[in-house]
Amino acid sequence: MCLGIPGKVTEIYESSGARMGKVDFGGIVKEVCLEYVPDILVGEYTIVHVGFAITRLDEQSAQETLQLFHELGIIEDELQ
């Protein structure tokens, strides 16, 4: 299964000419490509699918979704 997972952007930088960032998924931090959301800022939430941030998301929706994924026990599987 490949879900779009919400996470909080904690860092933004450039790597090999691409806009990249660190995204925190409730304690699990991953490197993510931010090219599809060029106006996203540190502290904002995004949905990430297969390593790419695909849209901005409000904090309440992100937290609710993360909580549900934790309760279902699927977030760790999706982020490994």
C-alpha positions, -999 to +999 in steps of 0.1 A: +000+000+000+013+035-008-006+062+011-002+099+010+010+107+045+007+142+061+038+157+077+053+190+089+081+206+070+109+213+094+137+222+070+140+234+034+172+232+012+185+226-023+201+193-033+214+187-068+193+215-081+161+203-065+141+219-037+142+193-009+132+193+028+129+174+060+094+164+069+083+152+103+056+125+103+048+125+140+083+116+151+096+100+120+117+124+098+123+118+061+139+137+033+112+147+008+112+164-027+094+198-025+094+206-062+056+201-066+048+226-037+073+254-044+056+279-021+055+257+010+073+270+041+089+256+072+062+249+097+035+241+072+020+207+066+020+187+033+009+153+021+038+132+009+034+103-016+064+081-025+089+108-014+072+138-031+052+165-013+021+168-034-001+194-017-003+217+013-026+207+042-039+225+073-025+214+107-058+201+121-064+178+091-028+166+092-030+158+130-063+140+126-050+118+098-017+111+115-036+100+147-059+077+126-029+062+109-012+055+142-044+040+156-046+017+126-009+008+130+000+016+094+022+047+096+054+029+105+049+004+077+043+032+052+074+052+062+100+025+062 
